[in-house]
Every structure is written in C-alpha cells, then in structure tokens.
C-alpha cells in the first residue's frame, strides 16, 4: 500500500485542520500531563509551568469541544470540583507525540555532536 500524503496546504485538508488544532504548545503539554491520568484544574496548572489560569481554562474548553478531553464534575456545590481526562481520541495522540519526542532527542544529540545526515 502506497503512502498517501495529504495536501496540507489546502484549508479543507483534515490533516491541516488537525495540525492547526494541535499547534498550540499548551495543548500538547496538557495532553502530556493528562497521559498520567485524570487531574483537577489546579493540578494541571502546577504541572504545566507557565500557563495562566485563564489560558488553561480556555484551552481545556477548546480541547473538550474537539473531543480530546473529558470534563467530569466531582462536586456540584461551590466551590465546584472538576476533573479532566483524555478521551479515547485524546489517548490516540500518545504514540505520535512519543515519536516527536524521540525525534527531538535524536536531533538535539545530532546538533550537539555536529553529526549530519
């Protein structure tokens, strides 16, 4: 079977749309954090260094709309307790992200040693 390369330059390309949704560094870091299991908002904020509460909330909301994250209310009464976890779709990103990490480590090693090709 031949490798099919999508035309990511076209706005209607599903691959391009997925890349645009994942292009945010916060989304990728939140996915990494949630790979460890369900977490509350405050836990995520501690684990994802540099993210503001506002950005974390907005990013989680967008990821929920995209079907990557599940929001579960643990306690309705104020203050409300909410837990976030990856959906089955969100978990499918583990392998591609692991490949990117492996590439990053390998390319960093090559840059440090001055290796080429």
Secondary structure, DSSP 8 states (H G I E B T S, - for coil): -------TTSTT-HHHHHHHHH-SHHHHHHHHHHTT--EEHHHHHHHSTT--HHHHHHHHHHHHHTTSEEEEEEE-SSS-EEEEEE-HHHHTHHHHHHHHHHHHHHHHHHHHHT---
